[in-house]
Amino acid sequence: MLAIRLQRVGRKGYPVYRLAVQESQRHPSSGRVVAYVGSYNPHTKDANVQVELAQKYLDNGAQPTPRVVKLLKDAGVKLPDWVKVGAPKTKTIRNAEKLRKNQPKEEAAEESAE
């Protein structure tokens, strides 16, 4: 089965990724790559996707990873119905009562000191 996943390239400390189509049972860095369908630079948020080529592999059953789904959707690739598009993550705040904005105002404490 084919997978569309990110393959890390670039120098140490500055990753850049390729969108690679390869066998899903192989490791991204060492498996045989069927095709490259684009690239992604996380520092500039620049994604270059070959839309027609990506569409061809999706129509033939290639499974995209969740991050690749987001990149393909932003590039305008029509995703099949079986591709699961994840909901945007919402951050939960632990111990919200300890936040400064939820603490009582300090002005009342200063006035009583005077």
Beta strands, then each sheet from edge to edge (+ up, - down):
strand 1: 2-11
strand 2: 14-23
strand 3: 33-41
strand 4: 46-49
strand 5: 63-64
sheet 1: 4+ 3- 2+ 1- 5-
end
